[in-house]
C-alpha cells in the first residue's frame, strides 16, 4: 500500500493540485477529492498516474468549477485502483523491470 500512496503523492504537481480528502478502502481503491488550479493540471496528474506501474486505473467521478478566495479553481473527485507490481531481481542483485 505504501508504494501506491507514494505514486499518488509524488506524481501530484506541486502548487497546482490540493487534496482535501484521501480515503483508502480495504479492496485497494483510493478515493481522492480536492481542487486543481485548472483543468490542465488535473488532466496531467491523471495521465501521470495512469502511466504508473503501481496504478491499474484512474476513474474521474466529477469535476466542476469552484471559486475559492476569488480564484476559479477546478473541484474534482476521482478513484484510483492499485495493482500489484513485482520487480524481477536477478541473483546478482540487479533489477529487471
PyMOL commands that set and color helices and strands:
alter all, ss='L'
color gray80, all
select helices_A, chain A and resi 2-10+39-51
alter helices_A, ss='H'
color red, helices_A
select strands_A, chain A and resi 17-24+29-36+55-68+71-82+88-89+95-96
alter strands_A, ss='S'
color yellow, strands_A
deselect
rebuild
show_as cartoon
